[in-house]
Amino acid sequence: MKRPRGVHLAWGFCGVLVFISLFADFLSSNPPSLQNLEQFYHPPNRVRFLDREGNFGWRPFIYRTELKEPLDASYQEDTEKSYPLEFFYRGYPYTIFGFISSDRHLIGRNEHPRYYPLGTDELGRDVMARVLAGTRTSLLVVVLGVLIYSAIGLSIGALAGLSGGWADNVLMRFSEFVLALPALYLVLAMRAMLPMRTPFLQTLFWIVGTIAAVTWPPMARGVRGLILQVKNSVYVEAARSLGGTPSHIFLRHILPSLIPFALAQLAVAAPIFLLGEVVLSFLNVGFQDSGESWGSMLRSLKDTRIVTDFWWNLLPLCMVFLTLLSLNILSNRPRGGEAENRVMRI
């Protein structure tokens, strides 16, 4: 069966996101949280190879800028002196994989005037550095979310399908109750029980846990239906008649049938966690403004001047759109037969 168009581009973009999340600090010219109130809403620096006299140089450079109109955030370049950009220069320290210490950065400057490849926000923070750091946060939310989602869905679905009887009825009625809940209002109510300022890891687990707590029923119901179908099949009955133990039958015959459906459900659920984090952070109940995330950066879009005058602050929105599009393309893969269609009808 043919794959959907653009699936290779989607995989490539996801690979780029993984690379960015691992080496975000190396690719950043400035610390994501570093504020420079003297250069708020600074436009992207123009990298030049020709000076004002028309002389060409192989080493790129920038000019220092001066704030001319504070109300309009209008800047003017001072072409009297050029400031070369440095490659693999020593900057702020960071760690790779949590234990490899380094202070090398791809390109930029370690002194004023600083290099802002994609401009700054309302507090003078490097937009590119914050977007790269937000990529790491978004991938953490998606990866941790699908792990918790799969653990809850597989456990409840397998327990309902293998047990049957009253346990099956109770679990399926409970899943219907969860499906009927207004997810957004429930998440906001749970967030109201926590302090407004929480550490990053606590906020991460809270966001992922609350989203997974209201999205697991489709996985559980699909797994339950697939188990009911497979455990009454001919080859499972043959294995049972030959003396196969329940654990052997589950691991050898039932579990392999669950893997394709579970992977498909994880691909469908991944965009939910990303979009949920963006919505909660935008509503100021997720990651706070001090934490680098795409949702917290999009909070500044409440000011219409961002769209008209300071367009470089729309980069997080573009990243969210491209990531959701890639995940959607990967989730729309061809189905491996009619088994899954029959499962959803059970």
N, C-alpha and C positions, 0 to 999 in steps of 0.2 A: 504494500500500500504506500502511496506517495505521502511524504511528509508535508506539513503546511509550509507555505512560502515564508521565507524569512527566519526559519528555525535556526539556521546556522548563524545568522546575524544576532539572533536572540541569545544563543549560547555564547557567542563572542562577547556581547555586551555584558553578560553575567560574569564571564571570565575577567573582563576589565574591572568590574565592580569588586571582585575578590582581590585582584591585584592592588587596587586603590586602597581597600580596607586594610591590607597588610602593610603597605608602604605609604600611608597617608602623610606621615610626618616627614618622610624623605622627600616627597613631592611638594610639600608646602614650603613657602618662603618665610612665613611668619607663624608664631604660635596662634592657634585658633581663637584663644581667649584674650589675646593682647589687644588693648584698646588704645586708640590714638585719636583723641577728641579734636585735635587740630586738623584732622583730615577725614572728617565724617563725610559719607557719601562721595568719597573720592572716586573718580572714574578710573577704568583700567589704564594702567601705565602704557604709553606708547613705546614699544621697543624699537630702537633706531639703529641703523648702520651708517647713515649719512649725517654729518654734523651740519651746522647752519651755513658753513662755507662750501658744502658739497663734497667734502672729503669722505671717502669710503674707508671703513674699517671692519675687519673681520670680527671684532669683539663687539657684541651688542651693548648698548648703553641706554640710559634714560636721563631725562632732565628733571630737576627739582621743580616742584609746583608750588604756587602760592594761592591761598584762598583770597579771592577778590570780592565775592558777594556771598556773605554768610547765609542770608535768607534763601538764596537760590542754589547754594553749594556750588558756586562757579569757581573753577580753578584755571590758572594761567601758568604755562611753562616758562621757566627762566632758562634761556638757551645760552647763558654766559659760560656755564660749565657743565660738562657731561659727567655722568657717573656710571662706570662700566658695571655690568652684571657679572657675577662670579659663578662658576660651575663647580659643583661638589665642594661648596664652601662649608666652613664650620659655623654653625648657628646654635639654636637652642637645643638642649639635650633631650633625648627621647629613647624609647626602647622598642625593639622589634620582637614580636612574638612574646613580649612580656619579660624577656630576660637578656636580650642582646642590646647593650647600651651603644648609642651612637649619637653624633651631633652633626653628621654630614647631611647636606640638602642639595637637591638637584640644581637649582638655579635661584639666584636672588642676591640680597645684600644683607649684611649683618649690622648695618648702621644706617643712619639717616642720609639721604632719603630712602625709605624702604620701598621695596618692589611689590606692587599690588597688581598681579596679572589680570584679576577680574574685579578690581575695585574694592571698596569698603562699604560697610553698612552704616546705620545711623550712629553707631558708637565707634566708628573707625576701625572695626575688625576686618581682617582679611576674608573676603567672601569665598575665595577659592579654598583657603585653608579650612574654613568652617564646613564647606560642602564636602571636602574630602574626609574630614572627621565625621560628618554626618553619614557618609556612606558606610563607615564602620558600624555606626550605631544602628542603621537600618538593617544591615545584614545580620547583626546580632539579634535584632528583634525577629526577623524572618526565620533564621535558623533555630533559635530557641523556641520560637512559637510553633513551628511545625513539629519539633520534637515533643513538646508537651501535648500538642493537639493529637499527634499520632498515638502517644502513650495512653491518653484518656480514651480516645475513640476505639483503639484496638482492644483495650482492656474491657471496656463496657460491652462492646459488640461481641467479643469472643465469649465473655461470661454469659451474655444473654443467649447466644446461639448454641453454646455447648450445654448449658444448664436446662433451658426450656422451662416449661411449667410456669409456676408463679413468679420465679425470678425473672424470666423473660418478660412476662407481662408488666411487672413492676418497673423494670429498667426501660422498656419501650414507652410506657406511659410517662415516666420521668423525662425521657428525651423529648416527647411531645410537649411537655410542660416547659422545658427549656427553650424549645423552638418558638413557643408562644410569647416568651418574655420580650419586652422592648429592650434590645441589647444596649443601645446607647444610654438610655436612662438608668439602666441597671449599673453600667460601668461608672457613670457619673455619681450615682448614689454610693457605690463602693469607694470611689475616690474621695468623697466627702468625709469618710471615716479616717482618713490619713492626714498627717500634717501637710501643709502646702509645700514646704521645703523638705525634700527627702533626698538621700544620696543617690548617685547614679545607678548603682546595682539594684538598690531597692526599687527605684522607679522602673527599671528594666523588667524585673520579675513581676512587678505589679501590673504593668501594661500587658505583658505577654500572658500572664496567668488569667487576668480578667477576660481578655479576648478569647483565649482558649476555652474558658469556662462556659461561654455562650455559643461557641461554634462547633463543638464536638459532635452533636447529634447526627449530621449526615454521614460522618465516618462510621460511627457506631451502628447506625441502622444498615448501612451498606455492608459492613463486615458481618453483622448478624444474618442478613439475608443470604449472603454468599455461603456462610457456614451451613445454614439450613439446606441449601441446595447441594453442597458438596458432600455433606455427611450422609445423605441418603442416596448417593450415587452408587453405581454397581461396583466400582473398584474399591470404594471404602467398605461396602458390605463384604466384599471378598476378603479384604484384609482383616476385617473383624472376625469373619468365620474361620480364618486361619490362625486365630489366636493373638492378633495384634493388640497391644495394650492401648488404652486411650491416648496416652502421651505419644506413643509411636505413630498412631494414626494421625494425630494432630500435626506433629512435626513433619511427617513424611508425606502426607497426602493433602491435608487441609491448609496448612500454612503456606505452601508454595502457590496455592490458588488465591490467597489473600494479597500477595505482594504486588501484582500488577494493579489491582484496584486501589490498594493503599497508596502507591506511588502517584496514581492519577489524582486521588483526593488531596494529597499533599501539594501537588502542583496547583490545584484549584484554591487551596487554602492559603498559600503563601502570599498572594496579593492582599488578602483580607488583613493579615497582620501588619503589612506595610502601610496600607491605607488607614487602618485603625490607629497606628502610632501617629501618623500625620494629622489625623483629625483630632485626637486627644491633645497632642502638643499644640496644635493651632488654637484649641479652645482653652489653653493654659491649664490643663489638668494632667498633662503628660510630663515630658521633659521640660524643665524650666529653661529660661532664656540663657542661663549660664552653661547649660549642657548643649553640646553640638549635636543637633539633629535637624533633619529636613523640616519636620513639623514646626519646631520652635523658630526656625529661620523664616518660615512662611507667615509667621504671626505679623511680620512687618507689612504684609500686603494689605492690611487694613487701611493703610495710607495710600490713597490713589496716586500720589506723586511717584510711588515706586514704579508703577506701570508706565507713566508718561515721561518721567525725567530720569529716574535711576533704574533703568531697565536691567542692569547687571545683577540686581538683587533677585531677579526672576529665575536664576540658575537652579535653585533647589526645586522649583516647580517643574522645570524641564527634566531634572533628574528623576523626580517622582513619576512623571508621565512616561519617560523612556523605560524605567524599571517595571512599571505596571504593564506596559505594552509588551515587554520581553517575557514577563511571567505569564501573561495571557496567551502569547504565541506558544510557549512551551507547554501550557496546560491543554491546549486544543490539539492534542496529538490524535492520530487515528486509534480507534478502539480495536482491541484484539479480539474480534468476534462478537457474538451476541450474548455472551455470558453476563457481561456487566448490565446490559439492558434488562435481562431477566431478573438480575439481582435487585435492581431498583424497583421492580414491580412486586417483589415479595413483601 
